[in-house]
Amino acid sequence: MKTLLKTCAVALTAAFGLAAQAQDVTLRVHHFWPAQAMPPTKVLMPWCDKIAAESNNRMKCQIFPAMQLGGTPAQLIDQARDGVVDIAFTLPGYTAGRFPIMEVFELPFMIRSAEAGAQAAWEFYEKYGQKEFASVKPLMFSVHEPGYVHTRDKQIRTLADFKGLKMRAPTRQTNRLLASLGASPVGMPLPAVAEAVNKGVIDGFVLPWEVIPSVRLHEMVKFHTETPDNRPALYTSVFVLAMNPAKYNSLPADLKAIIDRNSGAGFSASAGRTWDAARAPGRKPAEDRGNTFYTLPNEEVDNWIKASAPLYDDWVAAMDKAGLPGKQMLEDARAMIAKHQK
């Protein structure tokens, strides 16, 4: 009888184990972009398709674009932290000053390609940023391709042209950049930009090309100012795909392994390549519309770099104040970018 009971117990345990392994998991994924925008269609959806395929459709994403589950873009990271959603795709910089370590990649004139920037961002996170993101499980860090200046009524050719203009930027560091260049910065998330330009609340904005067609901003401005390809870009922004830790921990071991295989350095690099590839298609609608383009000469780029130089000192000082080696961190970020730049 004892042997029979033991056998039954083992069988039941095995059955429960198999049931746990066989459970279907739907990951609720929330982001702020329109559904047709590049990041959700070219970065997020292929990742979701991959984890679904590798799990034989036992683990799938249910994607909610354009803040469909409520809240604001700045609240996305907390929605992932608190389990309101399972995964959030967002900018840490939407919560100004909360993730200052990773802001190093939002300092001006740091990157030339999104792929190198994304690889460096993941490497930098592993060395310096894990404590900063301890409340979530980052699956990917990336940056977008070079960001440029886009204006409605006035072409920007020199620093003096910024005077009197109200310009939108996505993050704290990019707002500080605009102020250093002479503009009046206006912080707002992407979904609010089109209406703000249309109503004259702002005179222009800084954005990468890839996102502009998805919100039809090329139809609301006439002028675009770009930096030369052989120089570091004016700016970039940091993105994170962040998972709720409790949700991750609740997964069976095999599904955790699928998440792990498709997260981290490789996913970050792939996302960066995707952003780089989206630059030319994102620019084309503005070309087709007949908008005016201007590339800054190298000597003017040097003027902009000089004007924005205090932002590096301020970031280093903030890290030092937090008990971190600010100067070494900035040097490491630059070295990591250079290492990955092809």
Sine and cosine of phi, psi and omega as CSV:
sin_phi,cos_phi,sin_psi,cos_psi,sin_omega,cos_omega
0.00,0.00,-0.69,0.72,0.01,-1.00
-0.88,0.47,-0.65,0.76,0.01,-1.00
-0.89,0.45,-0.65,0.76,0.01,-1.00
-0.90,0.44,-0.68,0.73,0.00,-1.00
-0.90,0.44,-0.66,0.75,0.02,-1.00
-0.88,0.47,-0.67,0.74,-0.01,-1.00
-0.88,0.47,-0.69,0.73,0.01,-1.00
-0.90,0.44,-0.66,0.75,-0.01,-1.00
-0.89,0.46,-0.69,0.72,0.02,-1.00
-0.89,0.46,-0.68,0.74,-0.01,-1.00
-0.89,0.45,-0.68,0.73,0.02,-1.00
-0.90,0.44,-0.68,0.74,0.03,-1.00
-0.87,0.50,-0.69,0.72,0.01,-1.00
-0.90,0.44,-0.65,0.76,0.00,-1.00
-0.90,0.44,-0.70,0.71,0.04,-1.00
-0.89,0.46,-0.62,0.78,0.02,-1.00
-0.89,0.46,-0.69,0.72,0.03,-1.00
-0.91,0.41,-0.60,0.80,0.03,-1.00
-0.89,0.45,-0.66,0.75,0.02,-1.00
-0.90,0.44,-0.65,0.76,0.00,-1.00
-0.91,0.40,-0.52,0.86,-0.11,-0.99
-1.00,0.01,-0.06,1.00,-0.08,-1.00
-0.89,0.46,0.59,-0.81,0.09,-1.00
-1.00,0.04,0.64,-0.77,-0.04,-1.00
-0.82,-0.57,0.78,-0.62,0.11,-0.99
-0.92,-0.39,0.88,-0.48,-0.01,-1.00
-1.00,-0.07,0.87,-0.49,0.03,-1.00
-0.99,0.12,0.89,-0.46,-0.10,-1.00
-0.90,-0.44,0.78,-0.62,-0.11,-0.99
-0.84,-0.54,0.66,-0.75,0.09,-1.00
-0.47,-0.88,0.09,-1.00,-0.13,-0.99
-0.97,-0.23,-0.20,0.98,-0.07,-1.00
-0.96,0.28,0.40,-0.91,0.26,-0.97
-0.85,0.52,0.47,-0.88,-0.10,-1.00
-0.85,0.52,-0.52,0.85,-0.09,-1.00
-1.00,0.03,-0.01,1.00,-0.06,-1.00
-0.92,0.40,0.34,-0.94,-0.06,-1.00
-0.87,0.49,-0.78,0.63,-0.08,-1.00
-0.84,0.54,-0.72,0.69,0.03,-1.00
-0.93,0.36,-0.55,0.83,-0.06,-1.00
-0.99,0.11,-0.55,0.83,-0.12,-0.99
-0.97,-0.25,-0.34,0.94,0.01,-1.00
-0.95,-0.32,-0.82,0.58,-0.12,-0.99
-0.96,0.28,-0.78,0.63,-0.08,-1.00
-0.89,0.45,-0.66,0.75,0.08,-1.00
-0.88,0.48,-0.58,0.81,0.06,-1.00
-0.90,0.43,-0.70,0.71,0.02,-1.00
-0.89,0.46,-0.66,0.75,0.03,-1.00
-0.88,0.47,-0.60,0.80,-0.05,-1.00
-0.93,0.36,-0.71,0.70,-0.01,-1.00
-0.94,0.34,-0.49,0.87,0.08,-1.00
-0.92,0.39,-0.71,0.71,-0.02,-1.00
-0.90,0.43,-0.69,0.72,-0.05,-1.00
-0.94,0.34,-0.35,0.94,0.03,-1.00
-0.98,-0.19,0.19,0.98,-0.07,-1.00
0.81,0.59,0.65,0.76,0.04,-1.00
0.91,0.42,0.35,0.94,0.10,-0.99
-0.99,0.14,-0.32,0.95,0.02,-1.00
-0.76,-0.64,0.88,-0.47,-0.07,-1.00
-0.75,-0.66,0.32,-0.95,0.11,-0.99
-0.98,-0.18,0.60,-0.80,0.26,-0.97
-0.90,-0.44,0.95,-0.31,-0.17,-0.98
-1.00,-0.09,0.75,-0.67,0.04,-1.00
-0.89,-0.46,0.97,-0.24,-0.02,-1.00
-1.00,0.10,0.16,-0.99,0.21,-0.98
0.80,0.61,0.61,0.79,0.04,-1.00
0.85,0.52,0.61,0.79,-0.05,-1.00
-0.90,0.43,-0.41,0.91,0.00,-1.00
-1.00,0.01,0.09,1.00,0.05,-1.00
0.99,-0.10,0.13,-0.99,-0.03,-1.00
1.00,0.07,-0.12,-0.99,0.02,-1.00
-0.89,-0.45,0.31,-0.95,0.04,-1.00
-0.82,0.58,-0.57,0.82,0.00,-1.00
-0.92,0.40,-0.32,0.95,-0.03,-1.00
-1.00,-0.05,-0.07,1.00,-0.08,-1.00
-0.87,0.49,-0.68,0.74,-0.05,-1.00
-0.89,0.45,-0.59,0.81,0.04,-1.00
-0.96,0.27,-0.50,0.87,0.08,-1.00
-0.89,0.46,-0.62,0.78,0.08,-1.00
-0.94,0.34,-0.66,0.75,0.00,-1.00
-0.87,0.49,-0.69,0.72,-0.13,-0.99
-1.00,0.05,-0.10,0.99,0.00,-1.00
0.99,0.13,0.19,0.98,0.12,-0.99
-0.88,0.47,-0.60,0.80,0.15,-0.99
-0.78,-0.63,0.28,-0.96,0.02,-1.00
-1.00,0.08,-0.56,0.83,-0.01,-1.00
-0.61,-0.79,0.67,-0.74,0.10,-1.00
-0.85,-0.53,0.64,-0.77,0.06,-1.00
-0.91,-0.41,0.92,-0.40,-0.18,-0.98
-0.35,-0.94,-0.02,-1.00,0.13,-0.99
-0.97,-0.23,0.86,-0.52,0.13,-0.99
-0.83,0.56,-0.52,0.86,-0.03,-1.00
-0.92,0.39,-0.20,0.98,0.09,-1.00
-0.92,0.39,-0.35,0.94,0.09,-1.00
-0.97,-0.25,1.00,0.04,-0.22,-0.98
-0.83,0.56,0.82,-0.57,0.10,-0.99
0.99,0.16,-0.03,1.00,-0.07,-1.00
-0.99,0.11,-0.46,0.89,-0.01,-1.00
-0.81,-0.58,0.90,0.44,-0.14,-0.99
-0.93,0.37,-0.43,0.90,-0.04,-1.00
-0.90,0.44,-0.76,0.65,-0.03,-1.00
-0.95,0.30,-0.18,0.98,0.06,-1.00
-0.90,0.43,-0.22,0.97,0.01,-1.00
-0.83,0.56,-0.51,0.86,-0.01,-1.00
-0.99,0.14,-0.10,0.99,0.08,-1.00
-0.98,-0.18,0.03,1.00,0.14,-0.99
-0.92,0.38,0.45,-0.89,-0.09,-1.00
-0.94,0.34,0.46,-0.89,0.16,-0.99
0.82,0.57,0.75,0.66,0.02,-1.00
-0.96,-0.28,-0.64,0.77,-0.17,-0.99
-0.87,-0.49,0.39,-0.92,0.15,-0.99
-0.91,-0.42,-0.42,0.91,0.03,-1.00
-0.66,-0.75,0.53,-0.85,0.01,-1.00
-0.93,0.37,-0.57,0.82,-0.02,-1.00
-0.88,0.47,-0.76,0.66,0.02,-1.00
-0.90,0.44,-0.65,0.76,0.01,-1.00
-0.90,0.44,-0.64,0.77,0.00,-1.00
-0.93,0.38,-0.69,0.73,0.03,-1.00
-0.88,0.47,-0.68,0.73,0.02,-1.00
-0.91,0.41,-0.61,0.79,-0.02,-1.00
-0.89,0.45,-0.68,0.73,0.02,-1.00
-0.91,0.40,-0.67,0.74,0.01,-1.00
-0.89,0.46,-0.66,0.75,0.00,-1.00
-0.92,0.38,-0.64,0.77,0.07,-1.00
-0.85,0.53,-0.71,0.71,-0.03,-1.00
-0.90,0.43,-0.52,0.85,-0.02,-1.00
-1.00,0.09,-0.64,0.77,-0.15,-0.99
-0.83,-0.57,-0.36,0.93,-0.25,-0.97
-0.96,-0.27,0.05,1.00,-0.12,-0.99
-0.92,0.40,-0.62,0.79,0.02,-1.00
-0.91,0.41,-0.59,0.81,-0.02,-1.00
-0.90,0.44,-0.50,0.87,-0.03,-1.00
-0.92,-0.38,0.48,0.88,-0.06,-1.00
-0.91,0.41,-0.36,0.93,-0.06,-1.00
-0.99,0.14,-0.16,0.99,0.07,-1.00
-0.73,-0.68,0.12,-0.99,0.08,-1.00
-0.93,-0.37,0.99,-0.17,0.04,-1.00
-0.90,0.43,0.74,-0.68,0.06,-1.00
-0.98,-0.21,-0.40,0.91,-0.04,-1.00
-0.30,-0.95,0.64,-0.77,0.27,-0.96
-0.89,-0.46,0.65,-0.76,0.09,-1.00
-0.56,-0.83,0.15,-0.99,0.17,-0.98
-0.75,-0.66,0.36,-0.93,0.05,-1.00
-1.00,0.04,0.22,-0.98,0.03,-1.00
-0.90,0.44,0.14,-0.99,-0.12,-0.99
-0.75,0.66,0.71,-0.70,0.05,-1.00
-1.00,-0.05,0.60,-0.80,-0.06,-1.00
-0.80,-0.61,0.02,-1.00,-0.03,-1.00
-0.97,-0.24,0.74,-0.67,-0.03,-1.00
-0.76,-0.65,0.81,-0.59,-0.10,-1.00
-0.75,-0.66,0.46,-0.89,-0.09,-1.00
-0.99,0.15,-0.75,0.67,-0.19,-0.98
-0.86,-0.51,-0.13,0.99,-0.15,-0.99
-0.59,-0.81,0.78,-0.63,0.06,-1.00
-0.97,0.25,0.75,-0.67,0.07,-1.00
-1.00,-0.02,0.89,-0.45,0.02,-1.00
-0.87,-0.49,-0.48,0.88,-0.01,-1.00
-0.66,-0.75,0.18,-0.98,0.06,-1.00
-0.84,0.54,-0.60,0.80,-0.04,-1.00
-0.88,0.48,-0.42,0.91,-0.04,-1.00
-0.95,0.32,-0.28,0.96,0.02,-1.00
-0.97,0.23,-0.34,0.94,-0.12,-0.99
-0.86,0.51,0.78,-0.62,0.04,-1.00
1.00,0.08,-0.09,1.00,-0.03,-1.00
-1.00,-0.02,0.65,-0.76,0.12,-0.99
-0.99,-0.10,0.89,-0.45,-0.13,-0.99
-0.83,-0.55,0.70,-0.71,0.02,-1.00
-1.00,0.00,0.60,-0.80,0.15,-0.99
-0.63,-0.78,0.39,-0.92,-0.13,-0.99
-0.99,0.12,-0.43,0.90,-0.17,-0.99
-0.72,-0.69,0.15,-0.99,-0.02,-1.00
-0.86,0.50,-0.72,0.70,-0.04,-1.00
-0.93,0.37,-0.60,0.80,0.02,-1.00
-0.96,0.29,-0.51,0.86,0.13,-0.99
-0.91,0.41,-0.66,0.75,0.04,-1.00
-0.92,0.40,-0.56,0.83,0.08,-1.00
-0.87,0.49,-0.75,0.66,-0.01,-1.00
-0.87,0.49,-0.64,0.77,0.04,-1.00
-0.89,0.45,-0.64,0.77,0.00,-1.00
-0.92,0.40,-0.43,0.90,0.01,-1.00
-1.00,0.05,-0.15,0.99,0.07,-1.00
0.94,-0.33,-0.03,1.00,0.02,-1.00
-1.00,0.06,0.20,-0.98,0.15,-0.99
-0.99,-0.15,0.95,-0.30,-0.09,-1.00
-0.97,0.26,0.59,-0.81,0.05,-1.00
-0.77,-0.64,0.91,-0.42,-0.01,-1.00
-1.00,0.09,0.74,-0.67,0.10,-1.00
-0.26,-0.97,0.48,-0.88,0.06,-1.00
-0.96,0.27,0.27,-0.96,-0.08,-1.00
-0.80,0.60,-0.71,0.70,-0.08,-1.00
-0.85,0.52,-0.35,0.94,-0.05,-1.00
-1.00,-0.02,-0.13,0.99,-0.18,-0.98
-0.94,0.35,-0.71,0.71,-0.08,-1.00
-0.84,0.54,-0.74,0.67,0.00,-1.00
-0.91,0.42,-0.60,0.80,-0.01,-1.00
-0.91,0.41,-0.64,0.77,0.06,-1.00
-0.93,0.37,-0.71,0.71,-0.06,-1.00
-0.87,0.49,-0.59,0.81,-0.04,-1.00
-1.00,-0.04,0.01,1.00,0.01,-1.00
0.98,0.22,0.24,0.97,0.06,-1.00
-0.91,0.41,-0.56,0.83,0.08,-1.00
-0.78,-0.62,0.42,-0.91,0.01,-1.00
-1.00,-0.06,-0.25,0.97,-0.01,-1.00
0.03,-1.00,-0.23,-0.97,-0.11,-0.99
-0.31,-0.95,0.27,-0.96,0.19,-0.98
-0.94,-0.34,0.75,-0.66,-0.02,-1.00
-0.38,-0.93,0.41,-0.91,0.20,-0.98
-0.98,0.20,0.30,-0.95,-0.05,-1.00
-0.92,0.40,-0.59,0.81,-0.19,-0.98
-0.85,0.53,-0.54,0.84,-0.11,-0.99
-1.00,0.05,-0.32,0.95,-0.17,-0.98
-0.89,0.46,-0.72,0.70,-0.01,-1.00
-0.89,0.45,-0.53,0.85,-0.07,-1.00
-0.91,0.41,-0.39,0.92,0.05,-1.00
-0.88,-0.47,0.22,0.98,0.14,-0.99
0.85,0.53,0.53,0.85,-0.04,-1.00
-0.96,0.29,-0.36,0.93,0.06,-1.00
-0.90,0.43,-0.31,0.95,0.03,-1.00
-1.00,0.06,-0.15,0.99,-0.10,-1.00
-0.94,-0.35,-0.10,0.99,0.07,-1.00
-0.78,-0.63,0.32,-0.95,-0.02,-1.00
-0.91,-0.41,-0.38,0.93,-0.20,-0.98
-0.83,-0.56,0.61,-0.80,-0.01,-1.00
-0.70,-0.72,0.75,-0.66,0.02,-1.00
-0.88,-0.48,0.84,-0.54,-0.09,-1.00
-0.88,-0.47,0.39,-0.92,0.13,-0.99
-1.00,-0.07,0.44,-0.90,0.01,-1.00
-0.90,0.44,0.51,-0.86,-0.04,-1.00
-0.91,0.42,-0.40,0.92,-0.04,-1.00
-1.00,0.04,0.08,1.00,0.03,-1.00
-0.88,-0.48,0.44,-0.90,0.10,-1.00
-0.85,0.52,0.55,-0.83,-0.07,-1.00
-0.94,0.33,0.39,-0.92,0.05,-1.00
-0.78,0.62,-0.73,0.69,-0.02,-1.00
-0.24,-0.97,0.21,-0.98,0.26,-0.97
-0.58,-0.81,0.16,-0.99,0.07,-1.00
-0.84,-0.55,0.48,-0.88,-0.01,-1.00
-1.00,-0.08,0.72,-0.70,0.08,-1.00
-0.91,-0.41,0.47,-0.88,0.10,-1.00
-0.69,-0.73,0.64,-0.77,0.24,-0.97
-0.97,-0.24,0.94,-0.35,-0.17,-0.99
-0.88,-0.47,0.72,-0.69,-0.04,-1.00
-0.95,-0.32,0.52,-0.85,0.11,-0.99
-0.93,0.37,0.84,-0.55,-0.07,-1.00
-0.87,0.48,-0.61,0.79,-0.01,-1.00
-0.91,0.42,-0.61,0.79,0.04,-1.00
-0.90,0.44,-0.70,0.71,0.03,-1.00
-0.87,0.50,-0.72,0.69,-0.04,-1.00
-0.92,0.40,-0.39,0.92,-0.01,-1.00
-0.99,0.15,-0.18,0.98,-0.05,-1.00
-0.96,0.27,0.53,-0.84,0.16,-0.99
-0.86,0.50,0.37,-0.93,-0.10,-1.00
-0.85,0.53,-0.63,0.78,-0.05,-1.00
-0.94,0.35,-0.56,0.83,0.04,-1.00
-0.96,0.26,-0.58,0.82,0.13,-0.99
-0.85,0.52,-0.66,0.75,-0.03,-1.00
-0.89,0.45,-0.58,0.81,0.04,-1.00
-0.92,0.40,-0.69,0.72,0.07,-1.00
-0.86,0.51,-0.71,0.70,-0.05,-1.00
-0.89,0.45,-0.67,0.74,-0.03,-1.00
-0.90,0.43,-0.46,0.89,-0.09,-1.00
-0.95,-0.30,0.39,0.92,0.01,-1.00
-0.80,-0.60,0.22,-0.97,0.15,-0.99
1.00,-0.10,-0.60,-0.80,-0.15,-0.99
-0.88,0.47,-0.69,0.72,-0.03,-1.00
-0.91,0.41,-0.70,0.71,0.02,-1.00
-0.90,0.44,-0.65,0.76,0.01,-1.00
-0.88,0.48,-0.72,0.69,0.02,-1.00
-0.88,0.48,-0.69,0.73,0.01,-1.00
-0.88,0.48,-0.68,0.74,0.03,-1.00
-0.89,0.46,-0.66,0.75,0.04,-1.00
-0.88,0.47,-0.68,0.73,0.04,-1.00
-0.87,0.50,-0.63,0.78,0.01,-1.00
-0.90,0.43,-0.67,0.75,0.05,-1.00
-0.89,0.45,-0.68,0.73,0.02,-1.00
-0.86,0.51,-0.69,0.73,-0.04,-1.00
-0.93,0.38,-0.37,0.93,-0.05,-1.00
-0.99,0.11,-0.13,0.99,-0.08,-1.00
-0.89,0.46,-0.81,0.58,-0.06,-1.00
-0.90,0.44,-0.73,0.68,0.06,-1.00
-0.88,0.47,-0.54,0.84,0.02,-1.00
-0.94,0.34,-0.48,0.88,0.00,-1.00
-0.98,0.19,-0.48,0.88,-0.16,-0.99
-0.86,0.51,-0.66,0.75,0.02,-1.00
-0.86,0.51,-0.57,0.82,0.06,-1.00
-0.94,0.35,-0.59,0.80,0.08,-1.00
-0.89,0.45,-0.74,0.68,-0.04,-1.00
-0.89,0.45,-0.50,0.87,0.00,-1.00
-0.98,0.21,-0.23,0.97,-0.01,-1.00
1.00,0.07,0.38,0.93,0.04,-1.00
-0.92,0.40,0.27,-0.96,-0.08,-1.00
-0.98,-0.18,0.75,-0.66,-0.04,-1.00
-0.90,-0.44,0.59,-0.81,0.02,-1.00
-0.62,-0.78,0.77,-0.64,0.07,-1.00
-0.98,-0.22,0.82,-0.58,-0.01,-1.00
-0.89,0.46,0.70,-0.71,0.15,-0.99
-0.94,0.34,0.38,-0.93,-0.08,-1.00
-0.84,0.54,-0.61,0.79,-0.02,-1.00
-0.92,0.40,-0.53,0.85,0.04,-1.00
-0.97,0.25,-0.58,0.81,0.12,-0.99
-0.84,0.54,-0.68,0.74,0.02,-1.00
-0.86,0.50,-0.62,0.79,0.04,-1.00
-0.90,0.45,-0.66,0.76,-0.01,-1.00
-0.93,0.36,-0.63,0.78,0.04,-1.00
-0.89,0.45,-0.69,0.72,0.01,-1.00
-0.90,0.44,-0.67,0.74,-0.03,-1.00
-0.91,0.42,-0.54,0.84,-0.06,-1.00
-1.00,-0.09,0.01,1.00,-0.06,-1.00
-0.83,0.56,-0.58,0.81,0.00,-1.00
-0.86,0.51,-0.35,0.94,0.00,-1.00
-0.90,0.43,-0.56,0.83,0.04,-1.00
-0.92,0.39,-0.70,0.71,0.00,-1.00
-0.89,0.46,-0.64,0.77,0.01,-1.00
-0.90,0.43,-0.66,0.75,0.00,-1.00
-0.91,0.41,-0.69,0.72,0.03,-1.00
-0.87,0.50,-0.69,0.73,0.00,-1.00
-0.89,0.45,-0.63,0.78,0.03,-1.00
-0.91,0.42,-0.64,0.77,0.05,-1.00
-0.92,0.40,-0.68,0.73,0.03,-1.00
-0.86,0.50,-0.67,0.74,-0.01,-1.00
-0.89,0.46,-0.52,0.85,0.02,-1.00
-0.99,0.11,0.08,1.00,0.01,-1.00
0.99,0.12,0.34,0.94,-0.02,-1.00
-0.94,-0.35,0.38,-0.92,-0.02,-1.00
-0.99,0.14,0.98,0.18,-0.16,-0.99
-0.82,0.58,-0.76,0.65,-0.04,-1.00
-0.89,0.46,-0.68,0.73,0.02,-1.00
-0.90,0.43,-0.62,0.79,0.01,-1.00
-0.90,0.43,-0.68,0.73,0.03,-1.00
-0.90,0.44,-0.69,0.73,0.04,-1.00
-0.88,0.47,-0.65,0.76,0.01,-1.00
-0.91,0.42,-0.68,0.73,0.01,-1.00
-0.86,0.50,-0.72,0.70,0.01,-1.00
-0.90,0.43,-0.66,0.75,0.00,-1.00
-0.92,0.40,-0.62,0.78,0.02,-1.00
-0.91,0.42,-0.68,0.74,0.05,-1.00
-0.87,0.49,-0.74,0.67,-0.02,-1.00
-0.88,0.48,-0.62,0.78,-0.02,-1.00
-0.89,0.46,-0.61,0.79,-0.07,-1.00
-1.00,-0.02,-0.19,0.98,-0.04,-1.00
-0.95,0.31,0.82,-0.58,-0.04,-1.00
-1.00,-0.02,0.00,0.00,0.00,0.00
